[in-house]
Amino acid sequence: MSVHNLEQLFQDKIDAEIKIEPLDWMPEAYRKTNIRQISQHAHSEIVGMLPEGNWISRAPSLKRKAILLAKVQDEAGHGLYLYSACETLGISREETINDLHSGRAKYSSIFNYPTLSWADMGAVGWLVDGAAIMNQVMLTRTSYGPYARALVRICKEESFHQRQGFESLLVLSRGSAEQRAMCQDAINRWWWPALMMFGPRDSESTNSDQSMKWKIKRKTNDELRQQFIDMCVDQVKLLGMTLPDPDLKWNADRNHYDFGAINWDEFWQVVKGNGPCNRERLQARKQAWEDGVWVREAAAAHATKKRERANAA
């Protein structure tokens, strides 16, 4: 069968909402696009543990410490699900991690910002995990089966993270003047980076059209960003706080909120490695990989010994 016919059958399957599985024929560009997207998602979950792990020892109560520990543990699990899904596309976990360490692979720009106060744990949960859910719920319907299935559980856990973050901000918003100020400050600092999480404007997103055709994505960056803004405007009212955008207003003609200009220069600087914490985050991941060499070697030796015993039996 010609490549043209295979491509047509492949597209017909996607159009019919049939999942693509690891042993199915797929265009090389489809495989590479999924590797890029899934590995970036996995890296984001693992790197995303760093700004929160920074506050585990400084949580204000045992309850908050336990919640934050559970959340960071969830994120480690999400990374493992996603690295496993990525491996079904014919690339090893070590390759994907090496791509991260070398700078060839990216992770979400949001994790290159520092967490300066306890309120940031609430803002990260509400805004960052909220933006992630907006994107990931869509991806439970992505065309690649292993990725879609991994996201079902991830979305359930991320929903808990978002609610926990909002509840944490709600407590602060009902506290002292100092706590309310801390809550507002965290929202101010995380709002714009959260909007950047959805990626560049559609006009500058080089992969968007093809990803939409292959149903890797179901909505564009701008569509998801608008949906997120519309949701947050109502939620922030419950906190008695404001979003740091003087241009934010309801547009009855569009049936959406208009919003101010995003600082795309800042976005691209962070993506290119020049954000506040880029070097710190990458160095932490490299160090963790080096520190874990003995664990990987021990696990490999144990697996070899287990196979030898099984073969000898």
N, C-alpha and C positions, 0 to 999 in steps of 0.2 A: 504494500500500500504506500502511495506517495506521501511525502511530508505534508503536502497541501490537504490531502484527504484526512490525514491524521489530525491536523489542526482543525479541520471542519468538524470532525467527530468530537473532538475535545471541546470546542465552543458549543456544539449542540448539547453536550452533556451539562455544561455550565448553565446554558440558557434554560434547560429543563430542571434546574435546581438539584442536580445529582452531584453529590460530593466527589471531589477528586481524591483518590486514595494513593498511598505511596507507590504501589506497584502499577498504577495506571500510567499510560503514556501521557507526557505533558511536554509542552515547549520548554526549551532550556531557559528562556527568558522568564517563564512562569515560575520555574523552580528557583531561579536566582532571586526573583522578586520576593518570593516567600521566605527564602533564607535571610535576605536582608531585613524584612519586616519582622519575622519571628525572632531572629537573633537580637535585633534592636530592642524588641519588647522584653526578651529575657534579660538582656544587659540592664535595662531600665529597672526591672524588678530588683536585681541584685545591687546595683549602685544605689537604688532608692532606699536601701536599708541603712545607708551611711548617715544621712542627715537626721534620721529618727533615732538610730542607735546611739547617737551623740547625747540624747536626752534620757536614756533609760536610767542611768545612775542618778539623774537629777530630777526625776519625776516628783511631784509634790506630795504624793501619797502612795501607799502600797497598792491601792486599787488602780491608780493611774499607771504605776510601774507594770503591773500584771497585764493591763490592757495593751500597753505599748510593746511589751515583750511578745505578746500573742500576735500583734500586728506585724512586727518585724519577722517573726517566725513564718507567718502566712506568706510574706513577700519572698522569703527564701524558697518556700514551696512552689510559688508561682514561677520563679526562675527555673526550677528543676523541671516542672511540667513543660515549659516552653523550650528549654534546651532539648528535652526528649522529643518534642514535636519537630524541632529543627533537624534532629538527627535522622528522622524518617525521610528527609530529602537528600540523603547521601553525603552529609557533611558531619564530621565528628565534633563533639563538644569542645575538644581541645582546639580545633581549628577556629571555631567561632570565638572562643575566649582569646586566642592569640590575635584575632582580628581586632578585638576590643583593645587589647593592650598596645597594639601597634598604631591604633588610631584609624584603621581602615573601616571599622564598624563604629556606629554611634549609639548613644542612648539618649533618652529624653532630656532636652535642654533644661528642664525644670530642676533637675537634681544637681545642677551646678550653682545653686543659690544657697547661702548659709541659713541655718536655723538659729536665730538670735535670741529667742525667748521661748518660754514654755507655750505661749499662745500659738507659736508656729506649728506645734504638733496638731492643734485643732485646725488651723488654716490649711495645713498640708492634707489632713484628712478630708475636710469639707471641699476645698477647691481642687487640689491636685488629684485626689482619688475620685472626686466628682467628675473632673474632666476625663480621667482615665476610663471611668465607667461609661461615660457618654460615647466614647470611641469603642470600648470593648464589647458593649452589648450589641452594637452593630456587627462586630467581628464574630459573634457566636453563629452568625449566618454566612461567614466567609466560605468561599468555595473549597478550600483545602480542609479535608476532614479532620486530621489530627489537631490542627490549630483550632478549628471551631469547637471541637469537643473539650480541649483543654480550657477554653475560655468560659465554658458553662460554670465550672466550679470557681474559677478565678473571679468571675463577675459576682457570684454570690458572696464571696469573702470580701471583695472590694466594696460591696454595698454596706457591709458591716463597718468597714473602715470609714466610709463616708459618714455614716450615722454617728459613729463614735466621735469623729472629728467635730461634727456640728454640735453634738451634745457638750463636748469640751468647751467650745466657744460660747455656747449658751450659758453655761455655768459662769464663765468669766464675765459675760455681758450683764449678768445679774449681780455681780459682785461689787467690790469697792471701785472708787473712781480710778485708782491705779490699775485694777484688773480690766476695767472697761477700756481704758486707754491702751493697754497692752493688746487687747483683742482687736481694737480698731487698727493699731499699728501693724499687726500681723496680716490683716486683710489687705491693708494698703500695699504692703510689700509683695504679697503673693498673687494679687489679682492679675496684673499684667503678664507675669511669667506663666500663669495658668492658661491665659488666652493663647499664648505662644505655643503651648503644648500641642495644639491641634496641627501644628506645622505651618508652612508658608501659605500665603494666599493662593487660591486655586490657579491664578494666572502665572504663578511662579513654581507650581508643583509639577515637576517634570514627569512623575510616575503616575499621576492621578488618573488620567484618561484611560490608560491601559489597565490599571488596577480596577477601575470601575467596570470595564468591559469583561474582565475575567472574574468579576464579583469577589475579588480579594477584599475590596472596599465596597460598601453599599452607599455611603454618603461622602461628599467631598469635605475637605478641611473647613471651608467657609460655612457649609451647612451645619456641621457639628459645632463649630464655634458659636454660631448664632443660637443654636438650640441650648447650649450651655449658658450663655448670657441671659436668655429669657428665663431659664430656670432659677439662676442665682439672684436675679433682681427681686423675685418674690421671697426667696428664702432669707435674704439678708434683712428684710423687714422684721422677721421674727426675732432676729438678734438685736434689733434696735440700733444697728450699725449702718454704715453707708459704703457703697463701692466707690473707689477713688477715680471716678470718671465724670467730670462736669458735663460732658456731652451726652450722657446716657439719658435717653428719653423715649417714650412710647411713640411709635409711628403707626397710626391707625390704618394708613394705606397699605403698608407692608404687613401689618399684624405682627410686628416684631419690634424689639427695642433697637433704636439706633445707638451707636457707641462711638467713642473717640478713636483716634488714630493709634495703632499699635506701633511701638518703636521697633521696626524691622531691622534697623542697623544693629540694635542690641541683640536681637534674636540671632542674626547671622554671626555676630562676634562670638556669642556663646557656642553656637554650633561648630564654629571653626576652632574652638578650644581656648578662647580668651575670656571666658566667664569668670566670676568671682572664685569658684571652687573647682574648675576643670582639672587643674594639675593635681590638686589635693585628692580628688575623687579617684582619678586614674592611678595615682601612686598607691592609694590604699588598696585598690583591687589587685595591682601587681604584687604588692607585698603579701596580701592574703594568698595569692596563687603560689608564691614562692614558699611561704610558711606551710602550705598544705602539701608539699611534695611528699613528705614522709607518709602522710595518710594515703595518698594515691598509690604510692609504691607498696605499702602494706596491704591495701585492698587488692591490688593486682596479684601480689604474691599469694594471698589467701585464695583468690579465685583459681590460680594455677594449681595450687596444692589440692583444692577441692576437686578439680577436673581430673588430676592424676589419680586420686583415690577412687573416683567414680569409674575411671577406665580400668583400674586394677581389679575392681570388684567383679 
